Amino acid sequence: MLFPVSLAISTDLIKNEFTIKPNGGFKDVRDRALCSSIATRKWARPEDDPLWSKNPYAQQTIPLIADNALGSDPLVGYG
């Protein structure tokens, strides 16, 4: 039928505000931690990011950033 009599719209297709995109984006805590570490030359603890605690997938995505073995300045010794 070209012109239906009625149309039903479901709200189930609305994306969750805190869904991580697999390829990054500014809501992705991995990108936020990376940008912060580059800008400050320190590894930021992801727990300090306001989106970290609200994101149910965040702790599964970057387990090693909070426990950085390089210390406070990851660029020491690299040129």
C-alpha positions as CSV (number, residue, x, y, z in Angstrom):
1,M,0.0,0.0,0.0
2,L,1.5,3.3,-1.0
3,F,-0.3,5.5,1.5
4,P,-1.1,3.6,4.8
5,V,-4.1,4.6,6.8
6,S,-2.2,4.6,10.1
7,L,1.5,4.7,11.2
8,A,2.8,3.4,14.5
9,I,6.1,4.8,15.9
10,S,8.0,2.9,18.5
11,T,10.3,4.6,21.1
12,D,12.4,1.4,21.5
13,L,14.7,2.6,18.7
14,I,16.0,5.7,20.6
15,K,19.7,5.3,21.4
16,N,20.9,5.3,24.9
17,E,22.7,8.6,25.6
18,F,25.8,6.8,27.0
19,T,26.2,4.1,24.4
20,I,29.9,3.8,23.4
21,K,30.5,4.0,19.7
22,P,33.0,1.3,18.7
23,N,35.1,3.8,16.7
24,G,35.4,6.5,19.3
25,G,33.8,9.9,19.5
26,F,33.9,12.4,22.3
27,K,31.4,10.5,24.4
28,D,33.8,7.5,24.3
29,V,35.7,7.5,27.6
30,R,38.7,6.0,25.8
31,D,39.0,9.1,23.5
32,R,38.4,11.5,26.4
33,A,41.2,9.8,28.4
34,L,43.5,9.9,25.4
35,C,42.8,13.6,24.7
36,S,43.2,14.5,28.3
37,S,46.5,12.6,28.6
38,I,47.9,14.3,25.4
39,A,46.8,17.8,26.5
40,T,48.2,17.5,30.1
41,R,51.0,15.0,29.4
42,K,49.6,12.9,32.2
43,W,47.5,9.8,32.2
44,A,44.0,10.8,33.5
45,R,42.2,8.4,35.7
46,P,39.0,7.5,33.8
47,E,37.1,7.6,37.1
48,D,37.6,11.3,37.2
49,D,35.6,11.7,33.9
50,P,32.0,12.5,34.6
51,L,30.8,10.1,31.9
52,W,32.9,7.2,33.3
53,S,30.6,6.5,36.3
54,K,27.5,6.9,34.2
55,N,28.7,4.5,31.5
56,P,28.0,0.8,32.3
57,Y,30.5,-0.3,29.6
58,A,33.4,2.0,30.5
59,Q,35.1,-0.2,33.0
60,Q,35.1,-3.0,30.5
61,T,36.6,-1.0,27.7
62,I,39.9,0.4,29.1
63,P,41.1,-1.6,32.1
64,L,44.7,-0.6,31.9
65,I,44.6,3.3,31.8
66,A,43.8,3.6,35.5
67,D,46.6,1.3,36.4
68,N,49.3,2.9,34.3
69,A,52.7,1.4,34.9
70,L,54.5,4.4,33.3
71,G,53.8,6.8,36.2
72,S,52.6,10.3,35.9
73,D,54.4,11.2,32.7
74,P,54.1,8.6,30.0
75,L,56.3,10.5,27.6
76,V,59.4,10.4,29.8
77,G,62.1,8.4,28.0
78,Y,60.6,8.8,24.6
79,G,62.7,11.4,22.9
